[in-house]
Amino acid sequence: MRSIRPLLAGVGLVGALTLTTACGLNENRSSGEPEAVSSPAAGPGTAAPPPPAAVPSPTAEHPATTSPNPSPARSGDSRRSGTADPKWRAGGWKDWDRGTWRRDSDDFVNPVIDDLWKPDRMVTAEPPDRTVEPDTDPVVEDGSDPEPAAVEAQPERTPYRQHAATSGKVFFDAPEGTMVCSATVVKDPANPGKSNLVWTAGHCVHAGSKGGWYRNIAFVPAYNSGGLPARELAAAAPEDVAPYGTFWADWVATSDRWIATGNPADGTGAPYDYAVLHVKPEDGTASLEETVGSALDVDFAAPEAHRVTSLGIRGYPAAAPYDGALMHSCTDRPGRFAFDTAAPVMWRMGCTMTGGSSGGGWVTDRAGTPVLVSNTSIGPADPVWLAGPRLGKDAERVYTSVSAKYAAQP
């Protein structure tokens, strides 16, 4: 087995995860929904496995219901996030002293700093300049299916607002600098049709056992919807970079096991590497779901990997050969990945996406409805496959805790 690296925003200015796919998600012109389309496998001499029969549509979307160029949305004032300290807005958030770094589950604060996430600052998010490889290989051979063949990630069809509106980027600040991950808009059982919930990876919001909550966490759905090249994004109009605006998180939850044991440097805690954000626009009008026009169901009781014929992954890979500007997708048949004998077995799929794609949704089709079953967490130093946690009772508790917190106030 290859040594494992974390797929996360990590070392340097900004880290990101990437994914690869042998099948891209393209629009089905007759139905308006995406369908799986075969594409060549990645790497010389590597053949992609034949697609399973009757591959389902893994990530059906709906076009946005708002105006073509909505004004950027911002979240409310700092009091809603637990602090009104003006020093925070003046740069006090850059103090990462270990003794004062908030880390417990109820310690999260994220006061809004107006105009912090401008297009030029988003563009500076970069992948790590190195990969971290552990001294020992943690993969449990007898619990994992054979390593999948590489699946080349395919650029998502533009505009993302029409074909992938529920996918986007999570931006945040860490001691190492400005970072980026991928994420997905999901439904809120307490606020049907008006969800403000976003699903991503735990390591995109919390440093795990080595630290605390990251700061200035914000979500940008359908980032760079028109697919502008990276060189044009810094000077692009805000509505081109963030077509629905920037949604600051006013609450975030991740697994207690990620907080206690997670280590982004070596992948420890990966089976519990998931998180849910609650976001809210400053003007308090339309919810995130209403704004983008869709949200995905979450399945916490998905069948075993061998019973699933196809999964689709979306994300914004930023490490070479990608640059973080474009959304990509992979489609493959999942397998089992045993990373820790004391933890649930994870999902694994062939995919070449790199840093920046961490947190991106893994989606399958349930009777014509797209359902999220995992998120990108880890992958090998050689980007051939990706692995994500299997969502069970612990993940459901994280999800329902955020939903319940805002049940009467979406």
Buried (B, 14 or more C-beta within 10 A) or exposed (E): EBBBBBBBBBBBBBBBBBBBBBBBBBBBEEEEBBBBBEBEBBBEEBEBEEBBEEBBBBBBBBEBEBEEEBEBBBBBEBEBBBBEEEEBBEEEBEEBEEEEBBBEBEEBBBBBBEEBBEBEBBBEBBBBEEBBBBEEEBBBEEBBBEBBBBBBBBEBBBBBBBBBBBBBBBBBBBBBBBBBBBBBBBBBBBBEEBBBBBBBBBBBBBBBBBBBBBBBBBBBBBBBBBBBEBEBBBEBEBBBBBBBBBBBBBBBBBBBBBBEBBBBBBBBBBBBBBBBBBBBBBEEEBBBBBBBBBBBBBBBEBEEBEEBBBBBBBBBBBBEEBBBBBBBBBBBBBBBBBBBEEBBBBBBBBBBBBBBBBBBBBBBBEEEEBBBBBBBBBBBEEBBBBBBBBBBEBBBEBBBEBBEBBEEEB
